[in-house]
Amino acid sequence: MSFSNVHASLAAVSVRPATSSFLPDWLNPDVFLRDPALGPWVILLVCGIVFAETGLLVGFFLPGDSMLFTAGLLVATGALDVSLPAFALLIFIAAFLGDQTGYLIGRKAGPAIFKRPDSRFFRQEHVEKAHAFFERFGGRAVVLARFVPIVRTFVPVIAGVAHMSYRVFALYNLLGALLWGVGVTLLGYWLGQYEWVGNNIDVIFVVIVLISVIPIGLELLKAGRRKASES
């Protein structure tokens, strides 16, 4: 079978990441990214979702990981006719600006964030979990939180509330935007070139989620060892 035939057959594969298969169509990346009505606007949509999930307090419910992975996979199969380098660069910029915005919100709002009442799109428990995450991992939380849904929405805000050095935050943010925004997209593109991925996408995505939490697990293990040695 020629490469062009393989490419065409891959484009017809329905990609349904495990986390998105339980979402309504308007939040399912495999549905809205394939919508022909979006056309070239799909790039702005993806970047807008990346920015909102990391830069706005109400973006925690958006499908960041599954969307990036699916977008990369659809570029590989030809279902999305966009330039991968340009796409990855725009995603990186959106991810970086999103966290920077979250940091500035926290810097300006300060402790008021912790007093904000619950609403339909805001839960105080999310802020508390993000705060605990930041307290545990410090500056590294800016990078690690990228791979943790909900937490990645609020950690930049908490960093701003804590008045973390802007320069230090920006450096961690650059690394996080690269590893998450570009890394997950490129991973989807790479795996999307293999036909068997389309038939085992749920398993593949679970593996990706497990791999993404390895750094957090290692940090927890190190922290446990330090406590044990100090006691």
Salt bridges, closest charged atoms under 4 A:
ASP30 OD2 - ARG16 NH1 3.87
ASP30 OD1 - ARG34 NE 2.69
GLU53 OE2 - ARG152 NE 2.89
ASP65 OD2 - ARG152 NH2 3.02
ASP99 OD2 - ARG146 NH2 3.33
GLU125 OE1 - LYS129 NZ 3.88
GLU135 OE2 - HIS131 NE2 3.69
GLU219 OE1 - ARG140 NH1 2.48
